[in-house]
Amino acid sequence: MRKFFRFFWNAGATIFWGGLIILTPIWLLGFLMASGCSFDEYEELYSPDKSMRAVVINADCGATTNWQTQVYVEKVDGSRKTDNLIRLNGHPKDTNYQISWLNDREFLISEFEFDEMLGFKNQSWGIDFVRVHFKTNGS
């Protein structure tokens, strides 16, 4: 009986330490490869009826990249959210842009330089959500 108990004790210890030795490097590799970006809310603007809000984010992904100004819209109750509507090169405080609500369901992003735009998304999110308009500086 004593040999039987000792065998299971040693087998359990082997499984524990072997698993720890194998899984620790995998966990560390995943930790190091995880996104090093930080996304900080810089500005928000509520729709006239206060049911939606537009959010301007400062995205910072470290020393080898520049800051990005990103804008998205979400319902205040959290039920729906757009993807990034626009991404502009630079920190929000140094980037020319203007956000405004035209009415409860229409949102305008304007006064930005076309050359500073890194990407945008213009699509329909349905009739019960927001319609987004873009207007570059000078157009």
N, C-alpha and C positions, 0 to 999 in steps of 0.2 A: 504494500500500500504506500509505503514511503517513497519508493522509486517512481511509482505512478504519479504522486503529488509533485515530486521534484521535476519529473519530465514536463508536466503541464506548466509548472512555475517557470522553468527555463524557456519553454516554447513561447509563453506569453511575453516574457522579457525580450526574447529575440524579435518577436513580431513588433512590439512597441518600439524598441530602439532601431530596428531596421526601417520601420515606417518613418520614424522621426528623421533618420539620416537621409532617406530618399525624398521625403516630402519637403524638408526644409529648403533645399536648393530650388525646388520647383516653386515654392511660395515666394522665395526671394527674387527669382527671375520674374515672376508675375508682378511683384511689387515694383521692381525697377522698370518694367515695361509699361506700367499703368500711366495714364495720361498725367503729365505734369502741368497741365493747364489750370489756371484759376479763372473763374468767371464771377465778376463782381458787378452787382447792380449799380449803375451810375445814375440813372434817371428813370422816373416813371411818370406817365401821364394818363389820367383816367378819362374815359369817354364821358360825354355830357350827362348820360343817365347813370353813370358810375357802375355799369354792368361789366365793362371791359377795361383793361389797362394795357398800355403799351410800355414796354420795358426796354431800356437801352443798357447794354452790358459792355463792360470792358473785359475783353478776353486777353489773357497774358499767358503765353506758352513758353516762357523762359528767355534766356539770354540770346539765343540764336534766331529768334523771330521778333517781329514787330508787334505792337499791340493791335488789337482789332476792336472796332466799334460794331456791335451787333444789335439788331433790333428785332423784337418779336412781340406778338399780341396774344393775350390770353383772357379768358373769361375770369372774372373776379372769383366766382365760385369754384374755379379749378376744373371745370368740366371739359374745356377745350383749350387748345394752345396751338399756335402756328409754329412752323419751323422758323429758323432765322429768316426774316424777310429780306434783310440786306446785311452785308458785311462790308465795312469800310476800313481802309488802311489807316491806322493811327489810333491814339488814345482819344476817347470822346471829348476831352477838354481841348484837344488840339485839332479836332476834325470839324470841318464845316458841315452841318446838317441841321435840319429842323424837322420836328415831328409835330403833327397837329391832327385833331379830330375834325372832320368836315361835318359830321353828324354822328348819331349813335352807332351807325354801321359802316361808316367810311372813314378810312385813316389815310393820311398823307405823309410821306417822307420826302422832303424837298431840300433844296439849297445845298446839295452835296456836289462835289466835283466828280464828273464821270470817271476821270483817271484814278480816283481814289477808291472806286468800287471794286471789291474783290469778288463779289457774287451777289445775286439776288434771287428771290423766288416769288413769282407772281402767278398765283393759281386761285381757283375758286375753292373756298372752304365751306360752301353751302349757303343757303339763303338766311339761315339763322345765325350767321357769324359775321365776319368783317370783310369788307372789300378794301384792298390796299391800292393806293395810287403812288406812283413815283414821279418826281419832277427834279431833273438835274438843274444845277446852277446855270442860269442863262437860257433855259428852255421854257 
